Structures are given as C-alpha cells and as structure tokens.
Amino acid sequence: MQNSDPRGLYAVIGVSPVATAEEIKNAFRRRAKETHPDTSSNPSATLFQQVNAAYKILSDPEARAEYDSSGYQASAEEVRHKQLDPVCCSRCKQATAQPRYVVFRRVYSFILATIRTPVQGIFCASCARKEAFRSSLITMCTGWWGVPWGPIYTIGVILGNGFGGEYSKEAEERLTWYNCLAFLSRGNVDLAYSLAQMSRKASDPEISSRATELSRELEKTGVDPKRSRLKNPWNFGLVERLKHLAMVAAVPLVVAGIFMQDQIASWWTGRPVPRPSYTSTYTPPPRTTKAVPAKIVPVTNACSTRPRNGDALDGYGNAISSQGHVLEIRNGSGGPAIVKVRDSFSNRTIASFYISDNAAAEYPGIPDGSYRIQYAVGDELRSDCRSFFNTAAVGQFPNVERLQTERTSTQIITQHLTYTLYAVASGNVRPQSLSMEAFDAP
C-alpha cells in the first residue's frame, strides 16, 4: 500500500516498510556503497543524498513513527468517491479498528558493550502483546550480561514493554481518524461513528472539529450512540504486567540462587548452614618439627592401639549436638598432632583430638562458648595414648574463639573454624608458646 511508504523512503533504501532497525542499517550501508562517488562504478550524488536523507528518518524511531503514520490521511472528498482501505496490522496483516504505532525495544549485551534496538510498527492490540512479550523475553536472556549498562537497560526495557511500549498519541489519533473515514467509505456507519467519537478528543483541533461534525451528521441518519461503542483493547492488564515483572526478576533470582544454595537448602530441609569464619595459620617455632627417630623411643611404654586420624581422645563425642559449630584441623607440621579445645574462662579441657601427619579432620557439634585452641606436635604416643614421648612444638593460638549460634525465622547459622598446622610464608597468626605441663593439664 502507498500509505505505508508515502514518500518512498523505504524504496530508496531497498527494504519493506516492516523492516527491522538492523535490516534498515544493513540496507543503508549497501546502498550508500552503491551510490557513493568514491566507491561506486555508477556514482550518483543525487541518489546518494536521497539514501542518506531516507536513513536519517528511518533510523530514528520517533521520526520513523511520524513518517509511517503520515501516510494515513484522507479527506471527505476521497470518502465520497472511493473506498479507503482500513489500517492493517504490520504483523498479522489484518484490518484493525483501533491501530497504534508502537515502539518496543530489545537489549543485547556483549560483556563490555550493550545496545538497545527498537522493534516498531503499526500493531493491533493482540500482536502488540505478543511482540512485547517476545521482546522482553529476548531481553531477559541477552540483556543482563553487559557491564555496566546491561542490568540497567534490561530492567527499564522490560518494564517499558510490559506497560505497552512507546507510542505517539498524535500518530494514534491520525490512524484512528483515517480508519473512521475508511470504514465510513465502506458503509460501516456504526464503527465509523464509534471512531469519530474517539477522535473528538484528539489533540489536533482539525481532527477534533471534523470528528465532531461527522458525529452529528451520523446521529441525524439514525445511528444509536449507545450501541456504537468500542472497548479499549490497549489496556495491558495485571496479568500482562506480572509476566514482565517476573522476567525482570528471573535472572537476579537465578544468580542469587546459585550463590545462596546453602541457605536455600537449609530453609528447605531445616538443617543448619555452617558459616565459614577464617583460617588461622600456624607459624612454627624456629626448631625443627620433625619427629625424633624411632630408635630412641621407649617402645615398651608406647600406646598399644594408635588412634586413627580424627579420633577424639578426651571429652568429646560427635553426637554432642547435630546443630553445633564445626572445627576443622589440617595438619602439615611434619608429625602427628594433638589438638585441645579449652574453655577460655575455666581453662578446662572441653575436647582433644588426634590428627595424623599430613591429614585433616572435622569435628561437628561444638557447642556455643568461648574457647582457646592448643596443639602439640610430636612422635610416638605414650601408653595413655594422650601425650607424646617427645614433642617438637607446643603452643596455642592467640585468639579466643567466641562461638555463638544465630537463629532466624528460616535457618540456624553456625560457624566453621579452620586451623592449619604448618608454616606459611604469609601466615597471619603467630602462636603463643606453651609449656608441656600447661598443655597436659586436664
């Protein structure tokens, strides 16, 4: 139809009136190369200027909307002498009584680059809803991943699409008035009257006055004003908007779910979530930590049954509490170690554990309280299986660990302490020296 390209701008560039912004850009580059005096075998300065002028209008969403709707104009004289074609939806190609020129947008992100591209045209209300959903869905999948504008553009575009996109009220009024005359030329006076009533409220005084005059003439012919009413199909209801709001929240919720899977699992199962605290790194004293050679150990008084790695030696059972804190010991000190947990107020030994050389063990169920962590590194265990014949290092970590369980309405949060018994160049903890008598105290 001539209405969709009134001045032939689409024809100059070589695309159809329903071409996308990307198609128009690609066609412009091709046509500019074909007509440019420096790159074309048949240069044409006039045609090159026409191509540039056409692209200047069609590449701007607002200017393009104004151009597309400008073709739909008619006079009373035309109505008397010929039938006019009603405005058709650019997507489904069906005539629609209440068309609207709408611009929806999509966002594409490429890590450090984010672009917004328009999808526009004359829509019926049904196709507009479909395009709004499609554009928001594409944006949800492709828009978040740019830095820094991806999330900002994505949220704005999806919400804009969900509320009906961008449209010009003046362009809509021209389309409505044209349709009023088109249906009148085809003898559908009831529909023409309804559209004339809508056009009476137009901001353009010429359209408003002509619509008022036409309404009066049609009423004189017997049109019933009460029967000739149209519902507004362009109200994007609550359900439509909720769909777009869900798309706004979808990606952030997925990302949050990945980083908060422990908390979600805790809420779902009712089990506590261990909360990592920090790692204390042991810097050993200057003397060697290597165990004394076995030949000088009085084997006759040695522990008859050597504990396994992770065994509790005193005052501890793994069933103290299924919802307590976790103590993790990593031993790389050069020999087996005994680790003690003492109450910081009474200095009483709460628990002691045996850790094999180059091994690690976890002890769940540590109750709330304030504790000091002590260690001894040695060789063979004595007959009591709770002390060494020869010790290479004895000490305690300087900090008092205050363990306190946090409870919320959905989860129980405990602490996870990690102690590492070996020298690290950048170690952040220097243990305090401790006598063997103090370590062996009950």
N, C-alpha and C positions, 0 to 999 in steps of 0.2 A: 504494500500500500504506500502511496505517496505520503500519507500522513506521518509514517514512521521515519521518513527521511526527507523533510520538506525542502531543504536546500542542497540535498545531495552530498552531505559531508561524509556519510558512511561510504558512498560510492567512490568518492575521491580517494579515500584511503584503501578501499577494496575489501570492506568487511560488511557483514549484515548488521542491521540495527540492534540485534540481540547479542552482539559480540561482547565477550568479557574484556575487562581492562587489559589483561595480558595479551589477548588476541589483537586488540587495537594497537598496543605498543609494538608488537612484533610486525604488524602490517605497516605501521608508520615507518619503522626502520627500513623495511624492504622498499617501500615506495619512495622514501627520501633518497635512498641509494640509487634508485632507478631514475630519478629526476634531477639529482644534484649535478650542477655543471662540472664538478671535478671528478665524479665517479661514474657518470652515465655516458653511454655511447650516443644517446639521443637526448641531450640535456634540454630542459625547458624551464626557464626561470619562472614563467607564469605558473606552470603546474606545480613547481617546487614550492612556491609561495602558497598555493591553494592547499597543498598537502600539510604544510606547517600550520596554516590557519585552521584547517579542519581538526588537526590533532590538538591544537591549543584548546579547542572547545570540548572535544570528546574525551580528553584525558582528565578533565576536571569534573568530578561527579556532579557538582551543583550546576555548572554550565551545561553539562550534557543533559541533565534532567530538564532544564529550561528549554533546551533545543528540542528534545524528544516530544515534550508536551505542546510545544508551539505549533506543531503541525495539525493539531486538532482544533480547528476554528471553522465556524460556519456562520452563515447569515440567514436571515428569514427568507431572502430571495432564493437561496440554494434549496431550502426546505420545500419551497413551493414547486420547484422544477425538477428535482431529482431526489432519489433516495440516498441517504447517507449511511455508510457502514458504521455501526457502533464500535466503540473502542474494544479491542480484543486483548486478552492477557498475553504478554510476550512469552509465557511459558507453555500454557495449555492451549493457546490459540483460540480460546472460546470467548464469545462476546460476554462482557460483564457489565452490569448496570452501574456498579459503583467501583470504577477502577481507581487505582492510586499508583503514582510513580514513587517507588521506594528504593532506597539505597541500603542494602545490608553490607556488612563488612566481615572479612576473614583476616586472621593473623597467622603469619608464617614466621617462625623463628629459626635461626641458624647459629646458635650459641652466642656469637657476638653481634649478630645482625637480626633485626626484627622489622618486618614490613606489614603494613595493613593494605589490603586490596579491596576495592568495592565490587559488589555484585548488585547491579541495578537494572531497573526496567519497569514497565507497566505491569502490575500484578493484579489478579483477582485476590480476594482475601484468603481463599484456600491455598493457592500457590504461594502466597506471601508467608503463610505459616510454615509451609514445608521448607521454603528457602531459608527462613530464619532459623529453623531447627538444624538444617543441613550446615549452614554457615557456622553456627555456634558449635556444632559437633566437630567440624573440621578444626575450628579454632582451639577447642579443648585439647585436641590431640597434637596440634602443631604449634600452638602459640606460647606455651609456658616456658619453653626451653632457651629463650634468649636473655642475655644479660646486658643492661638491667631492665629493659623496657618490656620484655616478654610477658611477665605476670601482670604488669600494669595495663598494657594494651589488651591482654586477654580478658581480664575482668571487665574492663569498660566495653569492649566489643560484644561480649556475650550478653551483658545486661542490656546494651542498646538494642541488640537483635530481639531479645525477649520482650522489650517494650514497643516493638513494632518497627524498628529501624528508623532511618532518617527520611523524611519526606517534606516536600514543599506544599504548604497549604494553597498557595496561589496556583501551582500546577494542578493540584487535585480539583480545585474549583473550575479550571478551564476544561478539564476532562469531563467533569460532571455536566457542565453546561453543554458541551458538544454532544454528549450522549443524550441529553434531554432533546436536542434538536434532531438527532439521528433517529431516536425512537418515534418522535413526532412525525418525521417524514415517512415512517413505515406504518403509521396508523395506530400505534400503541399509545393512545392518549392517556390512559391511566398511569403507565410507567413514566411517560413524559411529564405528567403533572407532578408526580412524586419528586422527580429530579428537579423540576422547576421550583418546587417548594424549598428544596435543599439549597438551590442556587440563589434564592432570595437573600440568604445570609452571607453571600460572598463578599470578600473584602474589596473586590473590584466593583466600583459603583456602576459601571456599564452593564456588567453581567447581572448585578442585583436588580437594576431597574428593568432590564429586558425580561428577567425571570418573573418579576412581579407582574408585569404587563401580560406575559404569556399565561400565568396562573389565572388571572382574572378572565381572560378570553376562554380558557378551557372550562372554568367554572360556569360560564354562561352557556356553554354547549352541553352542560348536564353532568360533568364529572363530579362524582361524590368525593368530597375531601376526606371523609372518614375512612373510606375504603382504599384510597390511594396513598398508602403509607409504606415506607420501606424501613426495615430494621437495619441498623448499622452493623455490618459484618466485620468491622475493623477493630472491635474491642478484643484485645488479647486478654483472655480471662486468666483466672488464678492458676488453673492447671497448666496453661502455656508458660506462664512466668515461672512456676515452680520447676518445670523442666529445665529452663535455662539457669535458674539458681542452682539446681543440682549439678549442672555441668560446670558452673563456676567453682563449686566446692569439691568436685570429683578428684582432680589431680592433687590438690593440697591434702585431702584426706588419705589418698593412697600413699603419698610421701610420708605423712605423719604416721600412718600405719606401719610402714617399713621401719621407721626409727623408734616406734613405740610398741613394737610387737611383744616385748616382755610385759609391759604394763597391760596391754590388751589381753594377753594370755592369763595374766594374774586376775584381771577382772572377770574373765570368762570362767576360769577354773576355781577361783577363790584361793589360790596359793600365793604365798608371799613373793615379792620381787626382790632379789638381792640387789643392793645398791653399791656399786663399786666405790671404794673410798680412795686409797692411794697405795703405792708400792714403797715400802721402806727398804733401802738397800744397805746391806751390811758392809762396812769397810773394815777389814780385819786389822788386828794389831800387827806391828812390824815382824813379829816372829812367825815362823812357818806354821801352816795349818795342817801339814801332812802328818798322818798318824805315825806314832812310834813303831818301829819294826816289831814284828810279832815275836821275835826270839827273846825279847826282854820282858814280855808279858807273862805274869804268873798264871798260866793257863789253868792250873788246878782249881783256882778260885774264880774262874770265869763264869759268866752266865750260861747256864746249861741249855736254855732254849732261847736263842737270839730272837728278839722281837722282829716282826715284819715291818716293812715301811708303812708308816701311818698308824701303827698301833698306839693306843693310849696306855700310858704307864701308871698314871695316878688320877683319881678323882674325876674321871670323865667317861661318859657313855654317850654314844652317838644318838641316843634316844632322849637326851635331856629335854629338847624341845624341837619339834619339827618346824617351828617358826622363828628360830633364833638367828643370830648372826653367823657369818662364815669366816673362819680363819684359814688362810692358805699359806703354807710354808714351802718354799723352793730352796733346796739345799744343794749348793755347788761349792762347798767350802773345802773340799779335799778329804773329808772323813765323815762318818756318821755324826748325827747331832741329836741332842735332847733339847726340846723347847718347852719352857714352862710359862703358864699364864698365871700371874699373881694378882690378887685383889690389891688395888693401889692404896687402900686405907688400912686394911689389916695385915697386909703383906703375906696373907695365907695363900698357899698354892691351890689354885682352882683346878688346874689340869696340867698334865705334862704328856709330851708326845715324843715318839721315836721316829726320826727321819733318816732314811738310808742315804749314803753318799750319792750325789747326782740324781736325786729323786725329789718328788713333790707330793704333797698330800693336802687334802682339805678336811676341815673339821666343822661341820654344820652344827647348829643348835647351841651356839654360845649365848648365854642369857645376857640381858641388859646389865650394865655395870661399868666400873672404871678399872682398867687393867694395865699392868706392865708386862712386857714380853721379854723374857730372858732366854739365853741359849748357852749351850756348852758343846764344843766340838772336840771329839777325842778318838780313841781307838777301840779297844775291846771293853765290853761291859763287865762290871763286877758281878759277883754271884747274885746280888739283889736285882740285877737287870735294870737298875735305875740310875747308875753312875758309871763313869769311865775309870779305868785304871790310870790312864794318862790323858790329860786334857791339853789340847793345842790352843784353845781360845775359850774364854768365858766372858760374858758381858750381858748387858741389857740395852734395849732401845730406849732412847731418852724420853720419848713422848709417852704420856699417859693416854691410853685409848679409852674414850668415853663412848660406849655403845648404847644407843637408845633407839628403840623401835618406833617408827612413825605409822600412825593409822589414819587412813582416810575413809570416806564412805564406801570406796570400791576396792581398796587394796591395803596390804600391810607391807611397809617398806623397811627392809633391814640393811645392814652394812656388810660389805665384803672386804676384809683386810688381807693384803698380800705382803708377806715378808720374804725377802730374798737373802740368803746367806752365802754371798760371795762378793769378791771385790769388784767394783765397777768404777772406771776412771772418773765418771761424772756422778758418782754416788752422792745422794743428797742427805744421808744420815750417817753420823759418826757415833757408834755405840759407846756407852759408858763402861768403864772397866768394872769388874765384879770379882770378889773373892770366891774361891771354891766353896768355902763354908757358907757364905751367903746364898750361893746357888743351891747347895744341898739342903738348906733349911726347909722344914716342912711348910 
